[in-house]
Amino acid sequence: MTRPGFGTHPFLLGFDQIERLAERAARGAEGYPPCNIEHRAPDGFRVTLAVAGFAEDELSVTMEARELVIRGRRSETGAEERVFLHRGIAARAFQRSFVLGEGLEVTGARLEHGLLHVDLERHAPDQIVQTIPISRR
């Protein structure tokens, strides 16, 4: 017996994308690089990623269909000459994704002391009341 999904409830019309959004969010929930998500009053958020060793030009922050995507790719110039006795700082490429709710917009990104801060702000949608005319066939 299969359990009906969230989007199949008869009173939730047009919410069939919720399950797909949850799946996309779960895909981007890996642990590297570590991140913090904080609420900033009154309607703001900040996503902070620990990107030690990445330069500003090795990072990208994009919005792709209500999804905040942060990518990092290290350019290993001169790594061939270096000999590590222990390598504890990860240098691998990464991609972290965050599905954003309706009305959230990215207001800026800043790299500071090995931390990438991405600021988000929620803009209240305009409350529009629309009257629908009832017609006879």
C-alpha positions in Angstrom: 0.0 0.0 0.0 1.5 3.3 -1.0 1.0 6.4 1.1 -0.3 9.4 -0.8 2.2 12.3 -1.1 1.9 15.8 0.3 0.9 17.2 -3.1 -2.0 14.9 -3.6 -4.3 16.3 -0.9 -7.5 17.6 -2.5 -7.3 21.0 -0.7 -3.7 21.7 -1.7 -4.2 22.8 -5.3 -1.0 23.6 -7.2 1.4 22.5 -4.5 2.6 19.4 -6.4 6.1 20.9 -6.6 6.6 20.6 -2.8 7.9 17.0 -3.0 10.3 17.9 -5.8 11.6 20.9 -3.8 12.2 18.6 -0.8 14.1 16.1 -3.0 16.2 18.9 -4.4 17.0 20.2 -0.9 17.9 16.8 0.3 20.3 16.3 -2.6 22.2 19.5 -1.6 22.5 18.5 2.0 26.0 17.0 2.0 28.4 18.1 4.7 31.2 19.8 2.7 31.9 22.6 3.1 30.3 23.1 6.6 27.8 25.9 6.7 25.7 28.0 9.1 22.2 29.4 8.4 21.1 32.2 10.6 18.0 34.4 10.9 18.7 38.1 10.8 15.8 40.3 12.0 13.3 41.3 10.7 13.1 39.3 7.5 16.6 38.3 6.6 18.8 35.2 6.6 22.5 34.6 6.2 24.1 31.5 4.8 27.8 31.2 5.8 30.1 28.6 4.3 33.6 27.8 5.6 35.7 28.0 2.4 39.2 28.2 3.8 41.8 28.3 1.0 39.4 29.3 -1.8 40.0 32.7 -3.5 37.2 34.9 -4.5 37.6 34.0 -8.2 37.4 30.3 -7.4 33.8 30.7 -5.9 30.5 31.3 -7.7 27.1 32.1 -6.2 24.1 31.7 -8.6 20.4 31.6 -8.5 18.8 28.8 -10.6 15.0 28.5 -10.5 14.6 29.5 -6.8 17.7 27.5 -5.8 20.8 29.2 -4.4 23.8 27.3 -5.8 27.3 27.9 -4.4 30.2 26.3 -6.2 33.9 26.2 -5.5 36.7 25.0 -7.7 40.3 25.3 -6.6 43.0 26.1 -9.2 45.9 24.0 -8.1 48.8 26.1 -9.5 52.1 25.0 -8.2 50.7 22.0 -6.3 53.0 19.6 -8.1 56.1 21.0 -6.3 54.5 20.8 -2.9 55.0 17.7 -0.7 52.4 17.3 2.1 53.3 15.3 5.2 49.7 15.7 6.3 46.8 17.2 4.3 43.9 18.1 6.6 42.5 21.0 4.6 40.2 19.8 1.9 40.9 21.2 -1.5 38.2 19.5 -3.5 35.6 21.1 -5.6 32.1 21.5 -4.1 28.6 22.5 -4.8 26.0 23.4 -2.1 22.4 24.0 -3.0 19.7 25.7 -0.9 16.1 25.8 -2.1 14.6 29.3 -1.4 11.1 30.0 -0.5 8.8 32.4 -2.4 9.9 36.0 -2.0 13.5 35.3 -0.8 16.1 37.3 -2.8 19.9 37.3 -2.5 21.0 40.7 -1.5 24.8 40.2 -1.5 27.8 37.9 -1.0 31.0 38.6 0.8 34.2 36.6 1.4 35.8 37.4 4.8 38.5 35.5 6.7 37.8 32.2 4.9 34.0 32.5 5.3 31.6 33.1 2.5 28.6 35.1 3.7 25.5 35.1 1.4 22.7 37.4 2.6 19.1 36.8 1.8 16.0 39.0 2.4 12.3 38.2 2.2 10.2 40.7 0.4 6.5 40.6 1.2 4.4 40.0 -1.8 1.8 42.6 -2.8 -1.6 41.7 -1.4 -3.8 41.8 -4.4 -7.5 41.0 -4.2 -8.9 39.9 -7.4 -12.6 39.6 -8.2 -13.5 36.8 -10.5 -16.7 37.5 -12.6 -19.3 34.7 -12.6 -20.7 34.1 -16.0 -23.6 32.2 -17.4 -22.9 29.7 -20.1 
